[in-house]
Amino acid sequence: MAAVWVAAFWLNIRLARREGPLYAFLVAAIFGATVLVLWEMAVRLYQIPNVILPAPSAIWQAFLGNLPLLWGDFVQTILKGALSGWVLGALAAIATAIAIDRSPFLQRGLLPIGNFVAALPIVGIAPILVMWFGFDWQSKAAVVVVMVFFRSS
């Protein structure tokens, strides 16, 4: 393990002295590959149980074996929850900001309420939104809408 680390360290020092984006990428790639190789070697050499620290190869096999499940989770979390919430929150924040900017009445009425809600921690608002919208992706989107809206306007 020490020989792998020393060789990678030596190579990275030599590459880091050079200028250019290719060398910067190579330094980062070699560092990442070295960490993975040392991790794999340590798990196998010291026979660390998978429960405590799985090897990168075992993680990769589990990742490939669960791709349909992971894709479904990605769609549910990122595309439905986060992306739709971000779009709705940003559009609502822009429209509200324009309306507040144009109307002194809304400035006096909505800005204090907006400041109050923006000061509330999201861990206090999220359970309420989950109770209102349920446990599906809509509650996650609602949390993102609130976060985006009150941090943007």
SEKOLLO-906807 format. One record per residue: residue number from 1; chain; y, x negated, z negated of N, C-alpha, C, CB in turn; residue in three letters. Coordinates in pm, 1 decimal. Glycine has a CB too. Layout:
REM SEKOLLO-906807
REC zaza vodren  n_north   n_east     n_up ca_north  ca_east    ca_up  c_north   c_east     c_up cb_north  cb_east    cb_up pator
REC  NUM      A        Y        X        Z        Y        X        Z        Y        X        Z        Y        X        Z   ALA
...
This chain:
REM SEKOLLO-906807
REC zaza vodren  n_north   n_east     n_up ca_north  ca_east    ca_up  c_north   c_east     c_up cb_north  cb_east    cb_up pator
REC    1      A   -118.8    -82.2      0.0      0.0      0.0      0.0    124.7    -86.3      0.0      0.1     93.3   -119.4   MET
REC    2      A    119.9   -193.4    -75.3    235.9   -281.7    -82.3    263.4   -345.3     53.9    214.1   -390.5   -188.8   ALA
REC    3      A    157.5   -379.8    127.3    175.5   -441.4    258.3    241.0   -343.9    356.0     40.8   -489.3    313.6   ALA
REC    4      A    201.2   -218.7    352.2    262.5   -117.4    439.7    410.1   -102.1    404.9    189.2     19.4    426.5   VAL
REC    5      A    439.2    -93.6    274.8    578.1    -76.9    233.6    662.7   -197.8    275.0    586.2    -55.7     81.7   TRP
REC    6      A    613.5   -318.8    252.4    689.2   -439.9    286.7    711.7   -448.2    437.3    615.4   -566.1    237.0   VAL
REC    7      A    609.7   -417.0    516.2    624.3   -423.1    661.9    727.1   -321.5    711.2    489.0   -398.5    730.2   ALA
REC    8      A    721.8   -201.0    660.7    818.3    -98.4    701.7    957.9   -133.6    654.3    777.6     39.1    647.3   ALA
REC    9      A    969.7   -187.2    534.2   1099.6   -228.5    482.0   1159.7   -339.7    567.7   1086.5   -274.8    336.4   PHE
REC   10      A   1078.6   -436.1    603.5   1125.3   -547.4    687.5   1172.5   -495.4    823.4   1012.7   -652.6    706.6   TRP
REC   11      A   1092.2   -406.8    883.6   1128.7   -351.8   1013.7   1257.5   -269.7   1004.4   1014.6   -265.4   1069.0   LEU
REC   12      A   1271.5   -191.1    899.8   1392.4   -110.7    884.7   1516.0   -196.6    862.8   1376.4    -14.1    769.6   ASN
REC   13      A   1503.0   -304.1    789.1   1617.6   -393.9    769.0   1661.3   -453.2    902.4   1582.2   -507.1    668.8   ILE
REC   14      A   1565.9   -493.6    983.3   1600.1   -551.2   1114.2   1666.0   -447.2   1205.1   1474.1   -608.2   1182.3   ARG
REC   15      A   1614.0   -324.7   1204.4   1671.3   -219.9   1289.7   1806.5   -171.5   1237.9   1575.1   -102.1   1299.8   LEU
REC   16      A   1826.4   -170.7   1106.9   1951.2   -120.6   1049.5   2069.3   -210.5   1083.3   1938.0   -107.5    898.7   ALA
REC   17      A   2044.7   -334.6   1115.8   2153.0   -426.6   1151.3   2208.3   -401.0   1290.9   2104.6   -569.4   1141.8   ARG
REC   18      A   2137.5   -324.9   1370.4   2180.7   -297.4   1507.8   2264.1   -170.1   1512.6   2059.0   -285.0   1602.0   ARG
REC   19      A   2350.2   -162.9   1610.8   2439.5    -47.9   1627.8   2379.8     50.3   1726.7   2579.2    -93.0   1675.1   GLU
REC   20      A   2412.2    177.5   1708.6   2372.2    279.2   1805.0   2291.6    391.1   1742.0   2292.9    216.4   1915.4   GLY
REC   21      A   2298.3    506.1   1806.4   2226.6    622.6   1751.6   2074.4    609.2   1759.3   2269.2    747.8   1825.2   PRO
REC   22      A   2024.9    537.1   1858.6   1880.0    519.0   1869.5   1826.6    441.8   1749.6   1844.2    445.9   2000.0   LEU
REC   23      A   1897.7    337.6   1709.1   1853.2    258.1   1595.3   1863.7    336.3   1465.1   1934.4    129.8   1585.7   TYR
REC   24      A   1967.1    416.0   1453.1   1979.9    500.6   1333.5   1863.7    600.4   1326.7   2116.1    576.2   1334.0   ALA
REC   25      A   1827.9    657.9   1439.9   1714.6    750.3   1442.9   1584.6    677.4   1409.0   1703.5    817.5   1581.0   PHE
REC   26      A   1565.9    558.7   1465.6   1443.4    484.0   1438.3   1430.3    446.7   1291.3   1438.9    358.8   1523.1   LEU
REC   27      A   1540.0    408.6   1228.7   1536.8    374.7   1085.8   1492.6    495.6   1004.6   1675.4    325.4   1037.6   VAL
REC   28      A   1550.2    612.6   1033.4   1512.8    734.1    960.9   1367.5    772.8    988.5   1606.0    849.7    999.3   ALA
REC   29      A   1325.2    761.4   1114.6   1187.8    797.8   1150.4   1086.6    704.0   1084.7   1170.0    795.5   1302.7   ALA
REC   30      A   1116.1    576.4   1083.6   1024.4    480.6   1021.1   1018.9    503.9    870.6   1067.8    335.1   1051.5   ILE
REC   31      A   1133.5    533.3    809.7   1133.2    562.1    666.6   1047.4    685.1    636.4   1276.8    583.4    615.9   PHE
REC   32      A   1066.6    792.7    713.1    987.6    913.6    691.5    839.5    890.6    712.8   1034.8   1023.1    782.7   GLY
REC   33      A    805.0    819.1    819.3    664.0    789.8    846.5    603.8    702.9    735.9    649.1    719.7    983.0   ALA
REC   34      A    681.5    609.7    684.6    633.9    523.0    576.5    605.5    604.1    450.6    736.8    413.0    546.3   THR
REC   35      A    695.9    696.0    418.1    673.7    781.0    300.7    545.2    861.8    317.9    794.2    875.7    277.9   VAL
REC   36      A    523.4    919.3    436.6    402.6    998.2    460.2    276.2    912.7    453.1    410.8   1066.8    596.0   LEU
REC   37      A    280.2    794.0    511.8    163.1    705.3    509.6    132.2    661.0    367.4    186.3    582.2    599.4   VAL
REC   38      A    234.3    622.5    291.7    211.7    581.0    153.0    160.8    696.4     68.2    340.2    524.9     92.6   LEU
REC   39      A    211.7    814.9     92.0    166.0    934.1     20.5     18.3    958.6     49.0    249.9   1057.7     60.6   TRP
REC   40      A    -19.3    955.1    176.9   -159.8    976.3    216.3   -248.8    869.3    154.2   -174.5    975.0    370.9   GLU
REC   41      A   -203.8    744.7    159.5   -282.5    635.3    103.4   -298.7    650.3    -47.9   -217.2    500.9    136.1   MET
REC   42      A   -191.8    687.9   -116.3   -199.4    701.0   -261.9   -293.9    812.8   -302.4    -60.8    726.3   -320.3   ALA
REC   43      A   -287.7    924.4   -232.1   -376.6   1036.8   -265.3   -522.0    997.7   -244.9   -342.7   1160.5   -179.8   VAL
REC   44      A   -551.2    928.6   -137.0   -690.5    889.9   -108.8   -736.4    774.8   -199.2   -705.4    849.3     39.2   ARG
REC   45      A   -648.7    676.0   -220.0   -685.7    558.6   -299.0   -707.9    594.4   -445.6   -577.9    451.3   -287.5   LEU
REC   46      A   -619.7    674.9   -501.5   -629.8    710.3   -643.1   -703.9    842.3   -666.5   -491.3    718.9   -703.3   TYR
REC   47      A   -755.4    903.1   -559.4   -832.7   1026.6   -566.4   -760.4   1134.1   -647.9   -970.1    999.0   -626.7   GLN
REC   48      A   -637.0   1156.9   -611.1   -555.8   1258.4   -678.9   -605.1   1395.3   -633.8   -402.3   1240.2   -647.9   ILE
REC   49      A   -631.4   1485.9   -728.1   -680.9   1619.0   -688.8   -578.6   1694.9   -604.0   -715.9   1701.5   -813.7   PRO
REC   50      A   -630.3   1777.9   -512.2   -542.9   1856.6   -424.4   -451.5   1950.1   -501.4   -625.8   1936.7   -327.3   ASN
REC   51      A   -495.1   1994.7   -617.4   -413.5   2086.4   -697.0   -287.3   2016.4   -746.5   -494.3   2141.2   -816.2   VAL
REC   52      A   -298.8   1889.9   -778.5   -183.9   1815.0   -830.7    -94.7   1766.3   -717.2   -231.2   1695.8   -915.4   ILE
REC   53      A   -152.8   1702.2   -618.1    -74.8   1649.6   -505.8   -162.6   1646.6   -381.1    -19.3   1507.3   -537.8   LEU
REC   54      A   -148.0   1745.6   -293.4   -228.5   1742.6   -171.0   -177.3   1635.3    -74.8   -227.1   1880.6   -102.2   PRO
REC   55      A   -268.0   1584.2      4.4   -231.7   1483.5    104.5   -153.2   1550.1    217.7   -358.8   1412.0    160.3   ALA
REC   56      A    -67.1   1475.6    285.0      5.4   1533.4    398.9    -87.0   1589.7    505.6     95.2   1429.4    460.9   PRO
REC   57      A   -200.8   1527.0    526.1   -295.5   1578.9    626.2   -350.6   1714.7    583.2   -411.6   1479.2    648.0   SER
REC   58      A   -374.7   1734.0    454.2   -423.0   1863.5    405.0   -314.5   1970.6    417.8   -468.6   1851.7    258.3   ALA
REC   59      A   -191.5   1931.7    392.6    -79.7   2025.9    407.7    -66.1   2066.3    553.6     53.0   1963.8    356.2   ILE
REC   60      A    -78.3   1970.9    644.3    -66.9   1999.7    787.3   -180.0   2092.0    833.3    -68.5   1868.9    868.7   TRP
REC   61      A   -301.6   2067.7    785.8   -414.2   2154.6    821.7   -392.5   2296.4    769.7   -545.8   2097.8    766.2   GLN
REC   62      A   -343.4   2309.9    647.9   -315.7   2442.6    592.2   -203.6   2510.6    670.2   -278.2   2432.3    442.7   ALA
REC   63      A   -104.4   2433.6    711.2      6.2   2487.8    791.0    -45.3   2542.5    923.8    113.3   2379.4    816.0   PHE
REC   64      A   -126.4   2464.7    993.8   -180.9   2508.3   1122.1   -277.5   2625.2   1106.0   -251.2   2392.5   1191.2   LEU
REC   65      A   -351.2   2628.6    996.2   -445.3   2736.5    973.5   -379.6   2869.6    938.1   -539.1   2697.8    865.5   GLY
REC   66      A   -254.2   2865.0    894.4   -184.1   2986.5    851.3    -64.4   3019.5    939.7   -138.1   2971.6    707.8   ASN
REC   67      A    -64.1   2974.3   1063.5     51.3   2998.8   1151.1     84.6   3146.8   1171.5     26.2   2935.9   1284.6   LEU
REC   68      A    -12.2   3235.4   1193.8     26.0   3377.1   1210.1     94.3   3434.8   1085.4    -97.7   3460.6   1243.2   PRO
REC   69      A     43.3   3400.5    968.3    103.9   3447.6    844.0    244.2   3389.6    826.4     15.7   3410.3    723.9   LEU
REC   70      A    258.5   3261.9    854.1    389.1   3196.8    840.9    489.0   3253.0    941.4    375.4   3045.3    859.8   LEU
REC   71      A    444.3   3285.8   1062.5    533.7   3344.3   1161.7    582.5   3481.2   1115.3    463.2   3355.9   1297.9   TRP
REC   72      A    492.9   3560.7   1061.0    532.8   3690.8   1008.0    634.0   3677.5    895.0    410.9   3766.8    959.4   GLY
REC   73      A    612.9   3580.1    806.3    708.2   3555.8    698.3    842.5   3507.4    752.6    651.5   3453.6    599.7   ASP
REC   74      A    839.1   3424.6    857.4    963.1   3376.4    919.4   1043.1   3492.3    977.5    932.1   3273.3   1029.3   PHE
REC   75      A    974.5   3580.6   1049.7   1042.7   3695.4   1109.3   1102.1   3782.9   1000.5    946.1   3777.0   1197.0   VAL
REC   76      A   1024.2   3810.2    896.0   1069.9   3896.9    786.7   1188.7   3835.1    713.2    954.9   3923.5    687.8   GLN
REC   77      A   1182.1   3706.6    681.6   1284.2   3644.1    598.3   1405.9   3600.3    677.9   1226.0   3525.8    526.2   THR
REC   78      A   1384.8   3526.2    784.7   1497.4   3466.6    856.9   1557.9   3564.7    955.8   1452.9   3340.2    929.8   ILE
REC   79      A   1476.6   3617.2   1045.7   1532.6   3700.7   1152.7   1580.2   3836.2   1101.6   1429.3   3721.3   1262.2   LEU
REC   80      A   1497.2   3904.9   1022.2   1536.3   4037.2    975.5   1631.8   4029.2    857.5   1413.8   4117.6    937.4   LYS
REC   81      A   1598.3   3951.2    756.1   1678.2   3948.8    633.9   1804.1   3866.4    644.9   1596.7   3897.3    522.0   GLY
REC   82      A   1789.0   3738.4    670.6   1903.9   3648.2    666.2   1995.4   3663.1    787.0   1856.5   3505.6    656.4   ALA
REC   83      A   1938.6   3663.4    906.2   2023.4   3667.6   1025.9   2095.6   3801.1   1040.3   1939.7   3641.0   1150.5   LEU
REC   84      A   2023.4   3911.0   1020.2   2090.9   4041.0   1031.2   2194.8   4057.4    920.3   1988.0   4156.2   1025.2   SER
REC   85      A   2164.2   4011.1    799.5   2260.9   4017.7    690.7   2383.7   3933.0    717.4   2196.8   3974.4    562.1   GLY
REC   86      A   2361.7   3814.4    774.9   2474.4   3727.0    805.2   2565.7   3790.0    910.1   2424.5   3590.5    853.6   TRP
REC   87      A   2506.8   3845.8   1015.3   2586.5   3908.5   1121.4   2663.6   4028.1   1066.9   2496.1   3952.5   1238.6   VAL
REC   88      A   2595.0   4116.6    994.0   2661.9   4234.6    938.7   2770.9   4194.7    838.6   2559.3   4327.1    870.9   LEU
REC   89      A   2742.1   4099.3    752.7   2841.6   4055.3    654.2   2962.0   3990.4    718.3   2779.3   3959.0    556.8   GLY
REC   90      A   2937.8   3907.6    819.4   3049.9   3840.4    887.0   3136.2   3939.9    962.7   2998.1   3733.1    983.3   ALA
REC   91      A   3073.6   4033.1   1034.5   3151.5   4132.6   1108.0   3231.0   4222.4   1013.7   3059.6   4217.3   1195.3   LEU
REC   92      A   3167.6   4265.5    904.1   3239.0   4348.9    807.0   3352.2   4271.8    741.7   3142.9   4401.1    700.1   ALA
REC   93      A   3330.4   4144.0    711.9   3434.7   4062.9    648.7   3552.6   4042.2    743.2   3377.8   3927.2    604.8   ALA
REC   94      A   3525.1   4017.9    870.0   3634.4   3998.6    966.8   3714.1   4127.0    982.6   3579.1   3953.2   1104.0   ILE
REC   95      A   3643.8   4239.6    997.8   3713.5   4367.4   1014.1   3795.1   4402.1    889.4   3612.9   4479.6   1044.1   ALA
REC   96      A   3739.8   4379.3    772.6   3811.5   4408.4    648.3   3930.2   4314.4    630.5   3717.0   4397.3    527.9   THR
REC   97      A   3913.5   4189.3    664.0   4023.6   4093.3    650.6   4138.9   4129.2    743.5   3974.6   3950.8    680.3   ALA
REC   98      A   4108.2   4171.6    863.6   4214.6   4213.3    956.7   4285.4   4337.4    903.1   4156.3   4241.4   1098.3   ILE
REC   99      A   4207.2   4434.2    852.2   4268.2   4556.6    798.5   4354.4   4526.1    676.4   4159.5   4659.0    761.7   ALA
REC  100      A   4307.2   4439.4    588.1   4385.1   4404.8    468.6   4510.7   4328.5    507.4   4300.5   4321.4    370.5   ILE
REC  101      A   4502.1   4242.3    606.8   4618.5   4165.7    650.3   4726.4   4255.7    708.7   4577.3   4061.2    752.7   ASP
REC  102      A   4686.5   4362.3    772.8   4781.4   4452.0    839.1   4840.6   4557.8    745.8   4713.5   4520.2    954.9   ARG
REC  103      A   4779.7   4580.6    629.4   4822.0   4691.8    544.7   4854.1   4643.5    403.5   4713.3   4799.9    540.2   SER
REC  104      A   4980.7   4655.0    360.3   5014.7   4619.6    222.0   4943.2   4708.4    120.1   5165.2   4629.3    201.4   PRO
REC  105      A   4917.6   4835.4    156.6   4845.3   4925.5     68.0   4704.6   4871.9     39.4   4837.6   5066.2    129.8   PHE
REC  106      A   4634.0   4827.3    143.7   4500.2   4772.3    125.6   4503.9   4638.8     52.0   4431.6   4755.5    260.4   LEU
REC  107      A   4611.3   4562.0     73.3   4625.3   4435.2      0.9   4630.0   4459.4   -148.9   4751.5   4360.5     46.2   GLN
REC  108      A   4708.2   4558.2   -190.3   4720.8   4587.9   -333.0   4595.2   4654.7   -387.9   4842.0   4677.1   -357.9   ARG
REC  109      A   4525.5   4732.2   -305.8   4411.3   4808.0   -355.1   4277.5   4737.2   -345.7   4402.6   4934.1   -282.0   GLY
REC  110      A   4253.0   4668.8   -235.3   4120.4   4610.6   -213.9   4106.4   4465.7   -259.2   4086.1   4619.1    -70.1   LEU
REC  111      A   4213.7   4389.4   -253.9   4201.8   4248.2   -292.0   4157.8   4228.8   -436.8   4333.7   4178.1   -270.2   LEU
REC  112      A   4212.1   4303.6   -533.5   4161.4   4285.7   -670.7   4013.4   4322.9   -684.5   4243.8   4369.7   -767.6   PRO
REC  113      A   3970.7   4427.6   -616.1   3830.1   4466.4   -621.5   3742.8   4359.5   -555.1   3809.0   4603.3   -553.3   ILE
REC  114      A   3789.0   4308.0   -442.1   3715.2   4201.1   -375.0   3705.4   4076.1   -459.3   3780.0   4167.9   -243.6   GLY
REC  115      A   3812.6   4040.2   -526.5   3809.3   3922.6   -614.2   3713.9   3943.1   -731.0   3949.6   3891.2   -666.7   ASN
REC  116      A   3711.9   4064.9   -784.6   3621.4   4095.6   -894.9   3475.5   4083.8   -849.7   3649.4   4236.9   -949.7   PHE
REC  117      A   3442.3   4143.9   -737.7   3303.5   4140.5   -690.2   3264.4   3998.2   -649.4   3284.4   4237.7   -570.9   VAL
REC  118      A   3357.8   3922.9   -592.2   3326.8   3785.3   -553.5   3299.7   3697.6   -675.4   3441.4   3726.5   -471.4   ALA
REC  119      A   3356.2   3734.1   -789.8   3334.9   3655.6   -910.9   3201.8   3686.9   -978.2   3447.7   3679.6  -1008.2   ALA
REC  120      A   3139.1   3798.2   -942.7   3009.7   3832.6  -1002.0   2900.5   3740.4   -948.1   2974.2   3980.4   -973.4   LEU
REC  121      A   2812.7   3694.2  -1034.2   2703.5   3609.0   -984.2   2603.8   3691.8   -902.5   2630.7   3538.8  -1102.0   PRO
REC  122      A   2548.9   3630.3   -800.1   2456.7   3701.0   -711.0   2329.1   3741.5   -784.8   2421.9   3613.5   -589.8   ILE
REC  123      A   2292.4   3667.3   -889.8   2172.6   3704.7   -965.9   2195.1   3833.6  -1043.8   2132.7   3592.0  -1062.0   VAL
REC  124      A   2319.0   3873.7  -1060.8   2347.7   4001.4  -1124.1   2351.3   4116.0  -1024.4   2478.5   3994.0  -1197.6   GLY
REC  125      A   2388.2   4085.8   -901.5   2399.1   4189.3   -798.2   2264.9   4212.2   -728.4   2506.0   4150.5   -694.9   ILE
REC  126      A   2187.4   4107.9   -708.9   2062.8   4117.7   -632.3   1964.3   4220.0   -688.4   1996.4   3983.3   -627.2   ALA
REC  127      A   1939.4   4225.9   -819.8   1845.1   4328.3   -868.5   1892.0   4471.6   -840.3   1823.7   4311.2  -1018.1   PRO
REC  128      A   2022.2   4494.1   -845.4   2075.0   4627.2   -814.6   2049.3   4660.9   -668.2   2226.4   4634.9   -846.0   ILE
REC  129      A   2072.4   4565.7   -579.3   2049.3   4590.0   -437.4   1901.1   4611.1   -408.0   2103.0   4474.0   -354.4   LEU
REC  130      A   1814.6   4541.0   -479.7   1671.2   4561.5   -460.4   1630.9   4701.2   -507.5   1590.2   4453.6   -536.0   VAL
REC  131      A   1690.4   4747.0   -617.5   1660.9   4884.2   -663.6   1710.1   4987.0   -561.9   1726.5   4910.7   -801.7   MET
REC  132      A   1823.9   4964.0   -501.6   1879.5   5058.0   -404.4   1801.5   5059.6   -273.7   2024.1   5024.1   -376.7   TRP
REC  133      A   1770.7   4939.4   -221.1   1714.3   4928.8    -87.0   1564.0   4904.9    -84.0   1782.0   4819.2    -13.8   PHE
REC  134      A   1500.0   4882.1   -197.8   1356.3   4859.5   -201.4   1321.0   4712.4   -186.1   1288.5   4939.7    -93.2   GLY
REC  135      A   1191.6   4686.2   -174.0   1143.0   4547.9   -171.4   1123.3   4493.2    -30.8   1013.6   4538.5   -246.4   PHE
REC  136      A   1157.7   4568.9     70.0   1138.3   4522.8    206.8   1256.0   4434.6    249.2   1122.6   4643.0    303.3   ASP
REC  137      A   1265.5   4404.8    377.0   1366.3   4311.6    426.4   1507.7   4366.5    412.3   1338.9   4278.0    571.1   TRP
REC  138      A   1523.9   4497.2    400.6   1657.6   4554.6    392.1   1730.4   4508.3    266.3   1649.8   4706.5    394.9   GLN
REC  139      A   1660.0   4495.0    154.6   1726.0   4448.8     32.6   1769.4   4303.4     45.3   1633.3   4465.5    -87.9   SER
REC  140      A   1689.7   4223.7    113.8   1728.7   4083.6    135.5   1850.6   4075.5    226.0   1612.0   4003.2    196.6   LYS
REC  141      A   1853.2   4159.6    328.5   1969.3   4163.0    417.4   2092.9   4209.5    341.1   1942.9   4255.5    538.0   ALA
REC  142      A   2077.3   4305.3    251.0   2191.3   4353.4    172.9   2246.8   4243.4     82.9   2150.7   4474.7     88.5   ALA
REC  143      A   2159.7   4163.7     23.2   2205.8   4052.1    -59.8   2284.2   3952.2     25.6   2085.8   3981.8   -129.1   VAL
REC  144      A   2234.3   3923.5    145.6   2304.2   3830.4    234.8   2438.3   3889.1    278.6   2217.2   3797.6    358.4   VAL
REC  145      A   2441.8   4019.1    306.9   2568.3   4083.9    344.9   2671.3   4066.5    234.2   2546.4   4234.5    374.7   VAL
REC  146      A   2631.2   4092.3    111.0   2724.5   4079.1     -1.5   2770.1   3934.2    -16.9   2659.2   4128.4   -132.3   VAL
REC  147      A   2676.8   3840.9     -5.3   2713.0   3699.8    -19.4   2810.0   3656.5     89.8   2587.7   3612.1    -15.8   MET
REC  148      A   2781.1   3693.4    213.3   2865.7   3652.8    325.3   3000.7   3724.4    319.9   2795.5   3681.8    459.0   VAL
REC  149      A   2999.1   3853.6    294.3   3121.8   3931.5    293.7   3219.5   3882.7    188.6   3090.8   4076.9    271.0   PHE
REC  150      A   3173.9   3864.5     67.6   3266.6   3830.1    -40.7   3293.4   3681.1    -50.2   3212.6   3879.3   -172.3   PHE
REC  151      A   3227.3   3600.4     29.1   3261.9   3457.6     34.2   3346.9   3427.7    157.3   3134.2   3370.3     35.3   ARG
REC  152      A   3352.7   3522.9    251.5   3428.1   3501.2    375.4   3566.9   3562.1    368.1   3352.8   3559.3    494.0   SER
REC  153      A   3578.6   3678.2    306.1   3705.8   3749.2    311.5   3804.2   3701.1    208.2   3683.7   3895.3    294.0   SER
